[in-house]
Amino acid sequence: VRIVESGGGVVQAGGSLRLSCATSGFTFGDYTIGWFRQAPGKEREAVSCLSNRDGIRYYADSVKGRFTISRNNVKTTAYLQMNSLKPEDTAVYYCNCGGALGFWGQGTQVTVSS
């Protein structure tokens, strides 16, 4: 199993980033995907999830209207489009497939400067 996030970086407030989560080694289409984040000194929190069964999307209140989750089952890749970024979005972002007992990537750092 391999899960690799990319697309993080440093951006000014109001800017955008697109995170990618490239996967291999399992049947990607069988799993709900999710993006989580962890800021320094804080617990990991769910940012967004996308069900593999019915396409229902979940967004944390703090990112609604700004972030968009998507997936490409052919490319076995998940995405998180992040617009109107705020300094409080600064965190390490993790890709997850299959929930808490599923597969995790190593994370990608997102830093939003004010």
N, CA, C and O of each residue as an XYZ file, in Angstrom:
456
protein
N       0.846     -1.185      0.000
C       0.000      0.000      0.000
C       0.886      1.239      0.000
O       1.854      1.342      0.752
N       0.523      2.166     -0.861
C       1.301      3.405     -0.942
C       0.335      4.577     -1.076
O      -0.535      4.580     -1.946
N       0.496      5.571     -0.208
C      -0.292      6.796     -0.249
C       0.670      7.960     -0.121
O       1.395      8.068      0.868
N       0.678      8.826     -1.111
C       1.633      9.930     -1.129
C       0.895     11.232     -1.393
O       0.291     11.414     -2.450
N       0.950     12.135     -0.423
C       0.361     13.459     -0.592
C       1.379     14.404     -1.217
O       2.586     14.258     -1.028
N       0.875     15.355     -1.950
C       1.719     16.400     -2.521
C       0.883     17.655     -2.717
O      -0.342     17.629     -2.601
N       1.560     18.740     -3.014
C       0.866     19.985     -3.296
C       0.887     21.002     -2.178
O       0.419     22.127     -2.349
N       1.426     20.616     -1.035
C       1.515     21.568      0.057
C       2.563     22.628     -0.228
O       3.313     22.532     -1.200
N       2.607     23.632      0.621
C       3.577     24.698      0.445
C       3.218     25.898      1.277
O       2.385     25.828      2.181
N       3.858     27.001      0.959
C       3.623     28.264      1.650
C       2.840     29.181      0.721
O       3.201     29.362     -0.442
N       1.771     29.753      1.246
C       0.916     30.621      0.445
C       0.429     31.770      1.318
O       0.300     31.626      2.534
N       0.167     32.886      0.704
C      -0.365     34.016      1.455
C      -1.852     33.836      1.702
O      -2.537     33.133      0.959
N      -2.333     34.466      2.731
C      -3.765     34.419      3.030
C      -4.554     34.887      1.808
O      -4.208     35.873      1.157
N      -5.624     34.149      1.522
C      -6.432     34.434      0.351
C      -6.042     33.626     -0.868
O      -6.761     33.607     -1.866
N      -4.907     32.961     -0.787
C      -4.429     32.169     -1.896
C      -5.054     30.783     -1.959
O      -5.946     30.447     -1.181
N      -4.563     29.985     -2.906
C      -5.110     28.649     -3.138
C      -4.001     27.617     -3.257
O      -2.880     27.921     -3.666
N      -4.337     26.416     -2.895
C      -3.476     25.260     -3.101
C      -4.346     24.076     -3.476
O      -5.514     24.000     -3.097
N      -3.763     23.154     -4.225
C      -4.458     21.917     -4.537
C      -3.605     20.753     -4.069
O      -2.507     20.530     -4.578
N      -4.108     20.027     -3.116
C      -3.419     18.851     -2.609
C      -3.823     17.637     -3.427
O      -4.973     17.507     -3.846
N      -2.866     16.755     -3.646
C      -3.116     15.497     -4.333
C      -2.715     14.344     -3.428
O      -1.820     14.469     -2.592
N      -3.388     13.230     -3.610
C      -3.110     12.020     -2.833
C      -3.056     10.858     -3.809
O      -4.090     10.318     -4.204
N      -1.856     10.479     -4.191
C      -1.674      9.390     -5.134
C      -1.589      8.076     -4.382
O      -0.850      7.963     -3.404
N      -2.336      7.090     -4.832
C      -2.387      5.818     -4.107
C      -2.080      4.645     -5.029
O      -2.199      4.741     -6.251
N      -1.687      3.548     -4.417
C      -1.486      2.307     -5.143
C      -1.474      1.167     -4.137
O      -1.282      1.378     -2.939
N      -1.680     -0.033     -4.637
C      -1.580     -1.219     -3.784
C      -2.878     -1.694     -3.174
O      -2.888     -2.681     -2.438
N      -3.968     -1.019     -3.461
C      -5.272     -1.454     -2.981
C      -6.333     -0.938     -3.952
O      -6.041     -0.122     -4.825
N      -7.562     -1.419     -3.793
C      -8.634     -1.030     -4.704
C      -9.207      0.310     -4.256
O     -10.119      0.365     -3.431
N      -8.674      1.357     -4.795
C      -8.997      2.719     -4.386
C     -10.496      2.986     -4.396
O     -11.021      3.618     -3.479
N     -11.183      2.512     -5.418
C     -12.607      2.792     -5.554
C     -13.468      2.172     -4.470
O     -14.635      2.540     -4.333
N     -12.930      1.248     -3.702
C     -13.690      0.582     -2.646
C     -13.695      1.367     -1.334
O     -14.361      0.975     -0.376
N     -12.960      2.463     -1.292
C     -12.755      3.146     -0.023
C     -13.258      4.591     -0.035
O     -13.094      5.324     -1.010
N     -13.873      4.966      1.080
C     -14.125      6.373      1.336
C     -12.787      7.070      1.545
O     -11.899      6.530      2.204
N     -12.642      8.254      0.991
C     -11.401      9.004      1.154
C     -11.651     10.200      2.062
O     -12.765     10.714      2.155
N     -10.601     10.620      2.716
C     -10.726     11.760      3.613
C      -9.428     12.542      3.691
O      -8.338     12.015      3.474
N      -9.584     13.793      4.004
C      -8.443     14.652      4.293
C      -8.552     15.099      5.740
O      -9.615     15.525      6.191
N      -7.465     15.001      6.449
C      -7.379     15.411      7.841
C      -6.225     16.391      7.976
O      -5.363     16.473      7.101
N      -6.214     17.122      9.057
C      -5.097     18.029      9.285
C      -4.767     18.097     10.765
O      -5.613     17.860     11.628
N      -3.521     18.425     11.027
C      -3.067     18.567     12.407
C      -2.159     19.774     12.504
O      -1.097     19.831     11.885
N      -2.603     20.738     13.296
C      -1.806     21.929     13.544
C      -0.948     21.714     14.783
O      -1.283     20.875     15.620
N       0.136     22.443     14.919
C       1.007     22.276     16.095
C       0.231     22.445     17.389
O      -0.500     23.419     17.570
N       0.400     21.489     18.281
C      -0.259     21.554     19.574
C      -1.729     21.199     19.573
O      -2.392     21.299     20.606
N      -2.246     20.787     18.436
C      -3.662     20.441     18.345
C      -3.839     19.001     17.895
O      -2.922     18.380     17.358
N      -5.049     18.483     18.128
C      -5.342     17.132     17.696
C      -5.645     17.113     16.195
O      -6.018     18.123     15.599
N      -5.471     15.940     15.619
C      -5.812     15.774     14.218
C      -7.324     15.908     14.052
O      -8.091     15.364     14.846
N      -7.741     16.626     13.031
C      -9.153     16.836     12.795
C      -9.523     16.500     11.352
O      -8.711     16.618     10.434
N     -10.759     16.084     11.186
C     -11.260     15.800      9.845
C     -11.579     17.098      9.128
O     -12.232     17.985      9.677
N     -11.115     17.193      7.907
C     -11.368     18.367      7.074
C     -12.485     18.087      6.086
O     -13.420     18.875      5.948
N     -12.379     16.949      5.396
C     -13.360     16.620      4.380
C     -13.294     15.130      4.067
O     -12.230     14.515      4.140
N     -14.454     14.554      3.714
C     -14.512     13.158      3.327
C     -15.431     13.009      2.121
O     -16.346     13.806      1.913
N     -15.172     11.986      1.344
C     -15.984     11.703      0.159
C     -16.256     10.212      0.113
O     -15.339      9.400     -0.009
N     -17.529      9.867      0.214
C     -17.918      8.465      0.231
C     -17.717      7.818     -1.130
O     -17.952      8.437     -2.168
N     -17.279      6.565     -1.112
C     -17.139      5.812     -2.355
C     -18.476      5.221     -2.797
O     -18.625      4.819     -3.951
N     -19.458      5.166     -1.875
C     -20.714      4.484     -2.175
C     -21.729      5.402     -2.837
O     -22.331      5.049     -3.851
N     -21.917      6.597     -2.250
C     -22.985      7.461     -2.723
C     -22.502      8.863     -3.100
O     -23.306      9.717     -3.471
N     -21.213      9.096     -3.007
C     -20.682     10.392     -3.407
C     -20.950     11.526     -2.443
O     -20.677     12.686     -2.753
N     -21.481     11.202     -1.276
C     -21.757     12.246     -0.290
C     -20.443     12.822      0.235
O     -19.500     12.093      0.538
N     -20.410     14.140      0.331
C     -19.235     14.848      0.817
C     -19.503     15.444      2.196
O     -20.596     15.932      2.485
N     -18.502     15.390      3.011
C     -18.533     16.044      4.326
C     -17.450     17.113      4.359
O     -16.331     16.900      3.891
N     -17.800     18.253      4.915
C     -16.813     19.313      5.133
C     -16.918     19.822      6.560
O     -18.018     20.012      7.081
N     -15.793     20.039      7.180
C     -15.795     20.707      8.474
C     -16.348     22.119      8.298
O     -16.149     22.742      7.255
N     -17.026     22.611      9.295
C     -17.609     23.950      9.204
C     -16.564     25.003      8.853
O     -16.853     25.969      8.146
N     -15.377     24.810      9.343
C     -14.326     25.811      9.154
C     -13.851     25.928      7.706
O     -13.199     26.907      7.345
N     -14.176     24.926      6.870
C     -13.692     24.962      5.484
C     -14.817     24.985      4.457
O     -14.561     25.089      3.258
N     -16.054     24.888      4.918
C     -17.189     24.878      3.987
C     -17.179     26.119      3.101
O     -16.978     27.241      3.565
N     -17.401     25.881      1.820
C     -17.431     26.986      0.873
C     -16.060     27.383      0.353
O     -15.955     28.172     -0.587
N     -15.007     26.840      0.959
C     -13.643     27.185      0.537
C     -12.879     25.987     -0.018
O     -12.072     26.126     -0.937
N     -13.139     24.818      0.544
C     -12.422     23.605      0.130
C     -13.358     22.703     -0.666
O     -14.566     22.678     -0.430
N     -12.778     21.958     -1.616
C     -13.541     20.996     -2.402
C     -12.753     19.699     -2.503
O     -11.594     19.692     -2.919
N     -13.398     18.602     -2.116
C     -12.775     17.292     -2.210
C     -13.246     16.605     -3.479
O     -14.395     16.760     -3.893
N     -12.354     15.847     -4.089
C     -12.727     15.098     -5.282
C     -11.826     13.868     -5.391
O     -10.845     13.720     -4.661
N     -12.191     13.000     -6.320
C     -11.409     11.783     -6.522
C     -11.462     11.392     -7.985
O     -12.413     11.711     -8.698
N     -10.430     10.699     -8.414
C     -10.386     10.127     -9.751
C     -10.059      8.654     -9.577
O      -8.907      8.295     -9.330
N     -11.056      7.809     -9.703
C     -10.857      6.383     -9.446
C      -9.984      5.727    -10.515
O      -9.347      4.709    -10.247
N      -9.947      6.284    -11.695
C      -9.081      5.733    -12.740
C      -7.623      5.999    -12.401
O      -6.768      5.126    -12.547
N      -7.353      7.216    -11.947
C      -5.990      7.572    -11.547
C      -5.677      7.187    -10.115
O      -4.550      7.374     -9.656
N      -6.660      6.649     -9.400
C      -6.542      6.272     -7.980
C      -5.922      7.409     -7.171
O      -4.992      7.212     -6.389
N      -6.462      8.584     -7.385
C      -5.929      9.787     -6.751
C      -7.069     10.607     -6.159
O      -8.143     10.717     -6.750
N      -6.823     11.170     -5.004
C      -7.768     12.070     -4.360
C      -7.196     13.488     -4.373
O      -5.984     13.686     -4.452
N      -8.086     14.456     -4.295
C      -7.660     15.847     -4.357
C      -8.372     16.666     -3.288
O      -9.464     16.323     -2.835
N      -7.730     17.738     -2.906
C      -8.380     18.728     -2.044
C      -8.019     20.100     -2.589
O      -6.881     20.552     -2.461
N      -8.992     20.755     -3.193
C      -8.799     22.111     -3.671
C      -9.101     23.061     -2.522
O     -10.188     23.025     -1.944
N      -8.146     23.900     -2.199
C      -8.278     24.806     -1.061
C      -8.172     26.240     -1.560
O      -7.128     26.661     -2.057
N      -9.248     26.971     -1.423
C      -9.295     28.375     -1.845
C      -9.491     29.276     -0.632
O      -9.873     28.823      0.447
N      -9.227     30.540     -0.832
C      -9.403     31.542      0.232
C      -8.751     31.085      1.526
O      -9.357     31.133      2.597
N      -7.536     30.652      1.412
C      -6.840     30.105      2.572
C      -6.631     31.154      3.649
O      -6.432     32.337      3.371
N      -6.684     30.679      4.896
C      -6.524     31.533      6.065
C      -5.337     31.044      6.888
O      -4.972     29.872      6.795
N      -4.735     31.902      7.680
C      -3.621     31.456      8.532
C      -4.007     30.268      9.417
O      -3.162     29.419      9.702
N      -5.245     30.195      9.850
C      -5.666     29.079     10.698
C      -5.786     27.765      9.940
O      -6.032     26.726     10.553
N      -5.619     27.787      8.626
C      -5.562     26.548      7.857
C      -4.168     25.919      7.892
O      -3.977     24.810      7.393
N      -3.218     26.602      8.462
C      -1.854     26.084      8.551
C      -1.834     24.797      9.348
O      -2.292     24.760     10.490
N      -1.305     23.738      8.748
C      -1.281     22.425      9.383
C      -0.586     21.437      8.454
O      -0.286     21.743      7.301
N      -0.340     20.255      8.983
C       0.050     19.133      8.134
C      -1.242     18.449      7.699
O      -2.083     18.111      8.531
N      -1.391     18.250      6.415
C      -2.596     17.643      5.852
C      -2.300     16.197      5.472
O      -1.308     15.890      4.811
N      -3.197     15.324      5.915
C      -3.046     13.891      5.700
C      -4.188     13.361      4.853
O      -5.340     13.770      5.005
N      -3.852     12.453      3.968
C      -4.855     11.746      3.183
C      -5.155     10.410      3.856
O      -4.255      9.734      4.356
N      -6.413     10.050      3.859
C      -6.830      8.787      4.465
C      -7.770      8.044      3.526
O      -8.617      8.640      2.861
N      -7.602      6.751      3.493
C      -8.518      5.904      2.729
C      -9.033      4.816      3.657
O      -8.267      3.980      4.135
N     -10.331      4.833      3.905
C     -10.911      3.761      4.688
C     -11.100      4.038      6.164
O     -11.368      3.115      6.934
N     -10.967      5.283      6.576
C     -11.227      5.603      7.968
C     -10.057      5.310      8.881
O      -8.931      5.090      8.435
N     -10.352      5.311     10.180
C      -9.300      5.209     11.192
C      -8.482      3.931     11.051
O      -7.285      3.929     11.339
N      -9.099      2.871     10.622
C      -8.387      1.592     10.471
C      -7.879      1.390      9.050
O      -7.424      0.303      8.693
N      -7.960      2.433      8.251
C      -7.533      2.332      6.861
C      -6.096      2.747      6.660
O      -5.232      2.498      7.500
N      -5.858      3.381      5.537
C      -4.495      3.727      5.137
C      -4.273      5.234      5.221
O      -5.153      6.033      4.900
N      -3.067      5.596      5.665
C      -2.712      7.006      5.836
C      -1.456      7.335      5.056
O      -0.551      6.514      4.908
N      -1.430      8.573      4.557
C      -0.211      9.071      3.964
C       0.690      9.690      5.021
O       0.372      9.696      6.210
N       1.828     10.212      4.557
C       2.815     10.765      5.494
C       2.556     12.229      5.801
O       3.148     12.787      6.724
N       1.678     12.852      5.033
C       1.316     14.239      5.281
C       2.078     15.216      4.409
O       3.186     14.937      3.951
N       1.461     16.370      4.190
C       2.105     17.459      3.457
C       1.829     18.755      4.202
O       0.704     19.003      4.635
N       2.849     19.575      4.350
C       2.734     20.796      5.137
C       2.092     21.904      4.319
O       2.485     22.170      3.183
N       1.107     22.538      4.915
C       0.493     23.735      4.339
C       0.702     24.879      5.318
O       0.318     24.787      6.484
N       1.304     25.943      4.847
C       1.537     27.119      5.675
C       0.931     28.338      5.000
O       1.261     28.666      3.860
N       0.047     28.997      5.718
C      -0.620     30.185      5.191
C      -0.149     31.391      5.984
O      -0.368     31.479      7.192
N       0.492     32.307      5.300
C       1.017     33.499      5.972
C       0.007     34.636      5.910
O      -0.758     34.766      4.954
N       0.028     35.448      6.949
C      -0.936     36.554      7.011
C      -0.380     37.807      6.363
O      -1.056     38.835      6.325
